[in-house]
Amino acid sequence: MLLQKHSLPVNPAWLSTHLSAPRSGPTPPLPSLTQTALFRLLASDFTVALSKTNPNSLFPLDINNPNTKERRLSGDVPAQLLSVEDIGSSKWSQIEAIERVERGEEVRGREIVRTVDVDGADARGGAAGAASTTTASSKGPHKYVLQDANGTKVMAWEKEKIEKMGLADKECVIGLKVVLKKGSVVRRGLVMLEKSHVNVLGGKVEAWDEAWKKETKERLMNTVSGNGP
């Protein structure tokens, strides 16, 4: 069912391990088991959880070849997000966005909301309140690094806005799972992401996401100071 509905060729060994926990009472119905498997799958490493037997479910091994002017994927390819970069925003604006999060400011759509203490007064004095400023959300275009079940990594370019894959979208986290549909265009080693050819499944690998966030600010700072690659 996961293959038919979500184009996810699950590794039988992984599936057996993650659904073999002892249970009390009757066996849950198949839809419930399927939903549990999907939830755990989206939080897993695709290189472990998915089967590698069908080449049409994998990136071509030479997908990064810049000499190939254009090709199309021969099947639906599940992939996981390893990195995302907003090409349309300056490095400094991205650093400032990270620092706003570090200060505990909350992003609500296009607004940044934070609670401030004015002149040391509290809420009973009526002086403390919420101060908000408006900021443009990350609009992209975005550049991504995606990885298939075989471990092959490829750069991807947001040819048009993909819902839930922009840095302004709360769903955009490292380990996010997507399916690049059959016919997706690859130009000179770069996957061109179009809405009609991307199915965002969701998910997150917590450890990857935390590590990526910690490293991002340092990477950006090195870039703007001229010390980065």
C-alpha positions as CSV (number, residue, x, y, z in Angstrom):
1,M,0.0,0.0,0.0
2,L,2.9,2.4,0.8
3,L,4.3,1.7,-2.7
4,Q,1.0,2.1,-4.5
5,K,-0.2,5.2,-2.6
6,H,3.0,7.0,-1.8
7,S,5.6,5.5,-4.2
8,L,7.6,4.3,-1.3
9,P,9.3,0.9,-1.9
10,V,9.9,0.0,1.7
11,N,12.8,-2.3,2.7
12,P,11.1,-5.5,4.1
13,A,13.8,-5.8,6.8
14,W,13.2,-2.3,8.0
15,L,9.4,-2.8,8.0
16,S,9.7,-6.1,9.9
17,T,11.9,-4.4,12.5
18,H,9.7,-1.4,13.0
19,L,6.4,-3.2,13.2
20,S,7.4,-6.3,15.1
21,A,7.1,-4.9,18.6
22,P,5.0,-7.2,20.9
23,R,1.4,-6.1,21.2
24,S,-1.3,-6.9,23.6
25,G,-4.8,-7.5,22.3
26,P,-5.9,-8.0,18.7
27,T,-3.7,-7.0,15.7
28,P,-4.6,-3.5,14.5
29,P,-6.4,-3.2,11.1
30,L,-4.2,-2.8,8.0
31,P,-5.0,0.9,7.5
32,S,-3.8,1.6,11.1
33,L,-0.6,-0.5,10.6
34,T,0.0,1.3,7.3
35,Q,-0.3,4.7,8.9
36,T,2.0,3.8,11.7
37,A,4.6,2.5,9.2
38,L,4.3,5.7,7.2
39,F,4.8,7.9,10.2
40,R,7.9,6.0,11.2
41,L,9.2,5.9,7.7
42,L,9.0,9.7,7.3
43,A,11.1,10.1,10.5
44,S,13.7,7.6,9.2
45,D,16.7,7.6,6.9
46,F,15.6,6.6,3.5
47,T,19.0,5.0,2.8
48,V,18.1,2.4,5.4
49,A,14.3,2.3,5.2
50,L,13.7,2.0,1.5
51,S,14.5,-0.8,-0.9
52,K,17.2,-0.2,-3.6
53,T,16.1,-3.0,-6.0
54,N,14.2,-1.0,-8.5
55,P,16.4,1.4,-10.5
56,N,13.4,3.5,-11.5
57,S,12.9,4.4,-7.8
58,L,16.5,5.8,-7.7
59,F,18.4,8.6,-9.2
60,P,20.6,7.6,-12.1
61,L,24.1,7.1,-10.9
62,D,25.4,9.7,-13.3
63,I,22.7,12.2,-12.5
64,N,25.2,14.9,-11.5
65,N,26.9,14.8,-14.9
66,P,27.0,18.4,-16.1
67,N,27.6,17.3,-19.7
68,T,24.1,15.8,-19.9
69,K,22.1,18.7,-21.2
70,E,18.7,17.3,-20.3
71,R,17.1,14.0,-19.1
72,R,13.9,13.0,-17.3
73,L,13.5,10.6,-14.4
74,S,12.2,7.3,-15.5
75,G,10.1,6.7,-12.4
76,D,8.9,8.2,-9.2
77,V,11.9,8.7,-7.0
78,P,11.6,9.2,-3.2
79,A,14.1,11.5,-1.7
80,Q,15.0,13.2,1.5
81,L,16.1,16.8,2.1
82,L,19.6,17.3,3.4
83,S,20.1,21.1,2.9
84,V,18.2,24.2,1.7
85,E,19.4,27.6,0.8
86,D,17.4,30.8,0.0
87,I,19.2,32.2,-3.1
88,G,16.8,35.2,-3.2
89,S,17.8,36.6,0.3
90,S,21.1,38.1,1.3
91,K,23.3,36.2,3.7
92,W,23.0,38.9,6.3
93,S,19.2,38.8,6.2
94,Q,19.4,35.0,6.8
95,I,21.8,35.5,9.7
96,E,19.4,38.1,11.2
97,A,16.5,35.7,10.8
98,I,18.5,33.0,12.8
99,E,19.3,35.5,15.5
100,R,15.7,36.5,15.8
101,V,14.9,32.9,16.6
102,E,17.8,32.8,19.1
103,R,16.3,35.8,20.9
104,G,13.0,34.0,21.2
105,E,11.1,36.0,18.7
106,E,8.1,34.3,17.1
107,V,7.4,34.4,13.4
108,R,3.7,34.7,12.4
109,G,3.4,34.8,8.7
110,R,5.0,38.1,7.7
111,E,5.2,39.4,11.3
112,I,7.8,38.9,14.0
113,V,6.2,39.1,17.4
114,R,8.2,39.5,20.7
115,T,7.2,40.4,24.2
116,V,9.0,43.5,25.6
117,D,9.2,45.0,29.1
118,V,8.7,48.8,28.7
119,D,10.4,50.8,31.5
120,G,10.4,47.8,33.7
121,A,6.6,47.9,34.2
122,D,4.6,44.7,34.3
123,A,1.2,43.9,32.8
124,R,-0.6,45.2,35.8
125,G,0.7,48.6,35.2
126,G,-0.4,48.4,31.6
127,A,3.0,49.4,30.2
128,A,4.2,45.9,29.2
129,G,3.0,44.6,25.9
130,A,3.7,42.9,22.6
131,A,5.7,44.8,20.1
132,S,5.6,43.5,16.5
133,T,7.5,44.4,13.4
134,T,6.9,43.3,9.9
135,T,9.4,41.4,7.8
136,A,9.3,39.8,4.4
137,S,9.2,36.1,4.6
138,S,11.7,34.0,2.7
139,K,10.5,34.0,-0.9
140,G,13.3,32.1,-2.6
141,P,14.1,30.8,-5.1
142,H,15.5,28.0,-3.1
143,K,18.4,25.6,-3.8
144,Y,18.3,22.1,-2.2
145,V,20.4,19.0,-1.7
146,L,18.3,15.8,-2.1
147,Q,19.3,12.2,-1.4
148,D,17.7,9.0,-2.7
149,A,17.6,5.6,-1.1
150,N,20.9,4.6,-2.6
151,G,22.6,7.6,-1.0
152,T,23.0,9.5,-4.3
153,K,22.9,13.3,-3.7
154,V,21.8,15.8,-6.2
155,M,21.3,19.5,-6.3
156,A,17.7,20.7,-7.0
157,W,16.4,24.1,-8.1
158,E,13.0,25.6,-7.2
159,K,11.8,26.5,-10.7
160,E,8.5,27.5,-9.2
161,K,7.3,27.8,-5.6
162,I,6.8,24.4,-4.0
163,E,4.4,24.6,-1.1
164,K,6.0,23.4,2.3
165,M,9.5,23.5,0.8
166,G,10.4,27.2,1.4
167,L,12.4,28.3,4.4
168,A,9.4,30.4,5.5
169,D,7.3,27.2,5.7
170,K,7.4,25.5,9.1
171,E,7.2,22.1,7.3
172,C,10.6,22.7,5.6
173,V,12.9,20.8,7.9
174,I,16.0,18.7,7.3
175,G,14.9,15.1,6.6
176,L,11.7,16.2,4.9
177,K,10.6,13.5,2.5
178,V,9.4,14.2,-1.1
179,V,8.7,12.2,-4.2
180,L,10.0,13.5,-7.5
181,K,7.5,12.2,-10.0
182,K,8.3,10.4,-13.2
183,G,9.2,12.8,-15.9
184,S,10.9,15.3,-13.6
185,V,13.5,17.3,-15.6
186,V,17.2,17.2,-14.8
187,R,19.3,19.8,-16.6
188,R,23.1,19.5,-16.5
189,G,23.0,17.7,-13.1
190,L,20.4,20.0,-11.6
191,V,16.9,18.8,-10.8
192,M,14.3,21.4,-11.8
193,L,11.5,21.3,-9.2
194,E,8.0,22.0,-10.5
195,K,4.7,21.8,-8.6
196,S,3.3,19.2,-10.9
197,H,6.2,16.9,-10.4
198,V,6.8,17.1,-6.6
199,N,4.8,15.4,-3.9
200,V,5.8,16.6,-0.4
201,L,5.2,13.8,2.1
202,G,6.4,15.6,5.2
203,G,8.6,14.1,7.9
204,K,11.8,15.1,9.7
205,V,15.0,13.5,11.0
206,E,15.4,15.3,14.3
207,A,19.1,14.9,14.7
208,W,19.9,16.0,11.2
209,D,17.6,19.1,11.6
210,E,19.2,20.2,14.8
211,A,22.7,19.8,13.5
212,W,22.0,21.6,10.3
213,K,20.5,24.6,12.2
214,K,23.5,24.8,14.5
215,E,25.9,24.8,11.5
216,T,23.9,27.2,9.3
217,K,24.7,30.4,11.1
218,E,28.4,29.7,11.3
219,R,28.4,28.8,7.6
220,L,26.7,32.0,6.6
221,M,29.0,34.1,8.9
222,N,32.1,32.5,7.2
223,T,30.6,33.3,3.8
224,V,30.0,37.0,4.5
225,S,33.4,37.3,6.2
226,G,35.2,35.8,3.2
227,N,36.3,32.7,5.1
228,G,33.8,30.3,3.7
229,P,34.0,28.2,0.5
